Amino acid sequence: MSDGEGKTDNRGFTRRQLLQTGGVVAAAAVLPMPAIIGKARAADAKDAFRGEELTVCAWSGGYLDSFKSAISDPFNAQYGTNVSLVGGWDQMVAQMKAAPAGKPPFDITVSEEYTTLGALAEGLYAKSDRSKFPQLADVQPFFLTVRPESARDYGVPLGLGFALPMLNTALTADKPLSWSTMWDKSLERKLALDAGAYWWLIAISAIWGAKKDFNAFYDWKPGMASDPVFDAVERLRPAKYYKDGAELSFLMLQEQAAFAEIYSADALGLMQNGGPNYKTGIPDDGTVAYGDWYIKVKGTQHDALADMFLGYLLEKDTQNRFIQVQMSVMSRKDVTVPAFWHNYPKTNEDLVKNVRPMTMTGLERLLPNFDAMGERFQKAVLKTSKG
């Protein structure tokens, strides 16, 4: 997930601290649920919340711009509210933890599986009553079934983000849109691969093989005699491991690279800039995903408005606007899929077949060796980069 402005590894809250809390998925079930502030909803909401402020944290970069134009601006126009946005990556846990009691840095935050583990372990999220969201009936079952039961009362799923392959077909001819194409000998030193921060985890998941048994990934340990994950990574010969979306765009548009491993938040913009020769989407061999869940933060003083905003994220019109400006896979079953979206998973069966989510329970298994895997990946980057 590249923000186009440089990723951050400024987590503050380390995997080691997370482990010291014990079983975080199980612990989440005992967190208290705050009282719901009684306010009018539905038809009366426009007057009930007029002028009220709400701060929402969404992914930084182009995603944040898309969120503003497709979601928060229309919400403000409809309800007369003052929803403001801040950008973030995985530093949100540290920000929430450092904030004074009752004064969180934002009222709602986006969260994928890793940050959800950290926040639940620290008791930083507030539950939302699922009965308040009848729109969940229109959500693909996939989004809830891949989430532990203990975490399902925290927030709502807007959609999924991905690592995706991208081809400049003017340089790759008829090579398939597939992760396996990265090992094509003719593409040696023509690959643009991610080298950044926490999200190398998504990178090697995709590179290693999106449809393989992920037990070997989650159970990875340093010094293994047989290491199929990094055996695959170290056979690659990239043009460069890019640091952010801007560098990736330069590599592709200047034709220094013909194949990119790209995050869905950046994919549409680069595809539009590159023109008709640029092709991306979910390949037939599947891809790795992270959840875009939006969750209410414990201590918010805008509890009822936060719940209304979460419900708004699940509305059909909201998701139809967002999918026009972002290559996300939306959580609803009935969105209108734009023509640019190659191999969009329209059914729950498509999601099960072609999407491998990074699960909370799987990441929890990996956490004891999380830092070691990051160090091992950096060694692979040095080994396979141009000398």
ABEGO torsion letter per residue (X at the ends): XBAGAEBBABAGBBAAAAAAAEBAAAAAAABBBBBBBBBBBEAAAAAAABGBBBBBBBBBEAAAAAAAAAAAAAAAAAAGBBBBBBBBBAAAAAAAAABBBGBBABABBBBBAAAAAAAAAAGABBBBBAAABAAAAABBAAAAAABBAAAAABEBBAEBBBBBBBBBAAAAEABBBBAAAAABAAABGABBBBABEAAAAAAAAAAAEAABBAAAAAABBBGBABBAAAAAAAABBBABBBABAAAAAAAAAAGABABBBBBAAAAAAAAAAAEAABBBEBBAAEBBBBBBBBBBBBGBABAAAAAAAAAAAABAAAAAAAAAABBBBBABAABBBBAABBGBBABAAAAAAABBBBBAAAAAAAAAAAAAAAAAAAAAAAAABBX
